[in-house]
């Protein structure tokens, strides 16, 4: 009872808050504009959170002139789609192909992607069956 209790090693001291000048912020934000570079990569390189870098980008007006990629989409009603041509939506270059996916060509030229290792014949039959069930 009279001995002093032993404590483990002291926790590491918190890093002091860093301050960046406007010129430093601008230079770091410019790094995010390089082709093939992500905000997360730049943030890691400078030891800051990506959210801080996104905030700086917004404050400095970066990214406001970029237009969004939009695609027209038709939604089927509860009766299903009767016109296959009207139902076809081409999303090439909009959605990335999943890594390792199996491409399956359908009879009408459409292509679907199944999980890696899928049997293309089984995928084709499954889709044909699903479409048969939704015909008008």
Secondary structure, 3 states (H helix, E strand, C coil): CCCCCCCCCCCCCCCCCCCCCHHHHHHHHHHCCCCCCCHHHHHHHHCCCHHHHHHHHHHHCCCCCCCCCCCCCCCCCCCCCCCHHHHCCCCCCCCCCCCCCEEEECCCCCEEEECCCCCHHHHHHHHHHHHHHCCC
